[in-house]
Amino acid sequence: MPKTGCFCVLLLTAVFICNNSNCQPANGDSVFYTTITGNVKTAYFSVVKEKTGLYNGVAYEAYGHGEQGTPFFMEDSIVRGPVLYDGFLYEDVPLKYDMVNDELVTLYYYNNVLLQLIKDKVNYFEIMGHQFVRLDKNIQNPAGPSGFCELLYNDKKMQVLAKRTKELKMSTNIEDKSSGFVQYNGYFIIKDDKYVAINAESDLMKLFSDKAQEVKKFMRTAKIKYKKHPEQYMVAATTFYNGLTK
C-alpha cells in the first residue's frame, strides 16, 4: 500500500477508536479530546482532498471593471459551507455563487485558482446559512425555475423557492459611473408536485383557496405585509396553511 494510503488508514483508525471507545481523558477534559480528534481529522482531509472529485471543474473567468456591487451572492469574499457534489457531501468548502451566470465557484487549494464546479453535479450548497438547490427543467417542471434556487421553506408537502439572479446594467453615458449589478428575485411554491409562480399576494391566496380566509386572518394577526416582506410573508403563510391541512 502506498505511504499516503497507509497514513490515511492510520488516521481514520485513530479517529474511529477515539470516537468509539473510552479514550477520553479521565478528568473529562473535553476540550483536549475535541482538539486531538479535530487535529487528526484535519490532517486526514489535508492528505485526501487532492484525491476528491470536488476539484474537477473548469477555470472560472472572473470579471468586473469597477462596477458597483458584486456579481456574487451577498459578498465578493470566499465563504465556507457544505456542498453535495456528485453524490458526496463535502463540508467546509470555500464557495462563491455567481448570480449573473448561475455558477458555483470554489477555490482550488493547490494554487488558489478559482474553479467553476460542474453544475449538473451540484445537488445543493449552503452559503452563510442560505441553502440553494439545483433544479432541472423537465416534463414535470415545465413552468418552474431551473438552475440554483434558494430553499426558503421545505416540507414533504410543500416548498417555497426563490430564484435569485443578477444582471450587469451598463450606463450609456461614458462619464456616468452608475454601472452596476442589479438583483432580481422570482418566487415559486411547489404544491402537489406542481410549480406555481408567486408574483403577488393574490397568487398565494389562489393557491391556498381552500383555506384562504384562515390564512388572511392569520397574516393580519402576524402583521406581515406582502409588499414589504414578500419572502417572510410567503414562508409564514405557507407554514400556517400546511399546519391546517395536515
N, C-alpha and C positions, 0 to 999 in steps of 0.2 A: 504493500500500500504506500502511495506517495506520502512524503512528510506532511504535506498540508492536510491530507485525509486523516492521518494518524492524530494530528494536533486537534482537528475538529472533533474527532471521536472522543478524545480525552476531555475536551472542553464540555461537550454535550453530556458526557458521563458525569462530570463534576456537578453540572447544573442539576441533572436528574437525581443524583444522590442527595444533594443539599435540599432539593425540593421534596424528597420523598422519605427522608429519614430524620433522625433526631440530631443532626449535626449543628443545630443552632447552639450558640454559646449557652452554657449552663446558667449564666447570670441573666439570660433573657435580653441580651444586648441586640435588639432587633435592627438597630442602625448598622452595627457591624456586619450582621448577617446579610442585610439588604445590599450593603456596599460590596461585599465579597461576591455574591451571586450576580450583582449588576455588572461588576468588572469582568466576570467570566463570560457573561452573555455579550458584553460589548466586544470583548476580544474575539469571540466566536464570529459575530457578524462582520467584524472588520476583516476576517480571513475569507469568509464565504461570499461577501457581497459582490465581488468581481465575477463570481460564477452564477449569479442570479440572472433570471430572464428579464429583469426590470430595465436593464440598460441596453435595449435592442431597438431603440427608436432612431430617428434621424436628427441631424443637427438642426437646432432651432435658429432661425434667422431673426434676430432682434431688429426692431425698427423704432423710429422716433427721431424727430428733428426739432426738439424744443416745444412740442405741442403741450397744451395744458392738459393736466390729468394723466391718466395711465390706461393702457390697453388691458391691464390685468385686473383681476377681481380684488377689490379692496385696496391693494397697495402693490408697489413695484417689487418690494423686497421678497426674498425667498422665505417661505414659512414651512414648518414641518407638520406633516399629518399622514394618516393612513391612506393607502390606495389598494384596491383589489384589482390586480392586474393579471390577466391570463389565468385566472383561477386561483391565484396565490395572494394572500393578504400580506402586504409589506407595511410595517409600522415605521413611524418617524422618518418619512421620506421628504426631502426638500422639494417643494412644489410651488408652481406659479400657474394660474389659469388665465390664458389669453382669451378674453371675451370677444375680441374682434374676429379672430379666426376659429374660435371654439376648439382650442387645443390645450392639452395639459402638458406642462413643461416641467422637467426635473433637472437637477444639477448633477452631472456626471462627476463622481468623487475623484476620479483619477487625474483629470486635468482641468476641472472646473468649467467644462463646456456645457452649455445648456442643450438638453436633448428634448425633442418633441416625441412624447410617447405615442405608440400606435393606438389610435383612438378605439378601434374595434376590440382591442384587448382590455380596455379600461371598463370595469364594471361600475365602480364608484370610487370617489375620493372625498377627502374632507379637508377644508381649509378654514382655520380659525373658528371651528365649531359649526361650519356650514357644510352640509353633506350634498354632494352632487352625484346624480346617477346618469348613466348613458341610456338614451332611448333610441330605438331604430324605427324608421317608418316601415310599416308592413300592412298587410291586409286588415289586421285587427286595429291598426293605429293610423288610419289614413288622414285623420284630421288633427292628430296630435303633434306635438313638437318632436324634433329629432336632435340628436347631439346631447350635450350635457345640460341637465336641468337641476335646479336646486330642489331638494325634497323638503317642503315646509311642514308637511303633516303626513304621517304614514300609519295606516291601519290595514288590516286584512280586507276590509270592505271598500275603503276609500283612501285616496292620496291627493294631496294638494301640491302642485308643482309650479315653480317659477322658471320661465325661460329667460335668462338674462343675456343680453348682447350689448356690445358697444360698437360705435361707428365713429370713424375719424371725420370730423366736419372741418373742411378747409375753407378759409376765407378767400373771397375773390379779390380782395384788396391786398396788394403785396405789402403795404405798410401796416396792415391790421395784424395784431399779434393774438387774436382771439381764437385761432385754430385750436381744436382740442377734441378730446374723446367724449362722446355723449352716450349715456347708458339708457337702454330701453328694457322694460320688463313686460313679459307676457305671462298670463296665468291660466292654468288648466287644472281641472279636477277629474280624476279617474273615478267613475262610479259605474258599477255593474260592468266593469271591463271596457267602458267606453270613455273616450276623451272628450271633455266639454270645455270649450274656451270660455273664460270668465272675463268679460270686458266691462261689466257694470254690476251693480248690486242686483239689478233685475234678473241678470243671467243666473246669479246664485239662487235667488228665490224661485225661479222657474225650475231649476234643478231640484230644489227641495220643496216642490209644490205641495206634496202630501203633508208637510209639516211647516209650511211657510209662516203661518200665523204664530206658531210657537217660537220659531226661530227669530222672527222680527221682534217679538216681545222680549225674548232673552237678550238680543243685541241692544235694545233700548235700555234695558236694565244694566247691561255691561257698559253702556255709554261709549261704545266704539263706533266711529263713523267710517263708512266705506271709503269716502272720498279722501279722508285724511290719512287713514291707516288701512289700505286695502288688504295687505298681507295678514295683519293681525285680525282683521275682520273675518277674512276667509277661513283662517285656522280656527278661530273661536266658534264661528257659525257651523263649520263642518264637524268640529268636535262635539258640539251640542246636538246637532242633528244625528250624528252617529250614535250618541247615547240614547236618543229617543227611539231609534229603530232597532236596537239590539234586543 
